[in-house]
Amino acid sequence: MNAPYRPRPSSRPAPTRLAGFTLVELMISIAVLAILLAMAVPSLREVGLNSRSSGMINTLLADLSTARSEAVKTARPTYIVAIGGDWANGWNIWTDTNLNGAQDGDEPTLKSQDPINGGYTSAETAFLLRAIEGASGGGSNVAQIAFGAQGQTVLPSTGARFGLCRPDGNAARSTGIQVSVAGRAQAVKGLPGLTMGCS
């Protein structure tokens, strides 16, 4: 008896479906990605603002401490002065060795701080920094602070407060610095606690 006929297997591989996305799947993926980005961008912006704010406040705290230490070390008033009368432009530190209240040619600048905003100059990204006299309560704007030989504030003699306002003008979420009559400086979260605003 003849063996039953069995067809020989084909040497050609069976066609396979290529892996990939259909147009509908791709559009759904893009829509989901857009939603996730829309949720993430505000929080990333907030992280950036907080990081910049912390950096500025820490720099100013360190420079206030430097000026105070120099005044104690030299037993001469040491000034931290806003460049051009605007703290956002940066500031200089110098010691008044001849006690005349002005920086003379033989009184070098101990440190000069660059503008606080760097390349962030638009209204949506720029911070505002100002200082007022008095450790609390009301007060007028001041463009310089001086520490005496015992570390106390001698200009203004009532201490001072700095307010670093966020670009969005939210005083409650902005940060400030309180400089006591004794000359100690500390960061304060929220300008209302310093009786300051952003306007």
Secondary structure, 3 states (H helix, E strand, C coil): CCCCCCCCCCCCCCCCCCCCCCHHHHHHHHHHHHHHHHHHHHHHHHHHHHHHHHHHHHHHHHHHHHHHHHHHHHCCCEEEEEHHHCHHHCEEEEECCCCCCCCCCCCCEEEECCCCCCCCCCCCCCCEEEEEECCCCCCCECCEEEECCCCCEEECCCCEEEEEECCCCCHHHCEEEEECCCCCEEEEECHHHHCCCCC
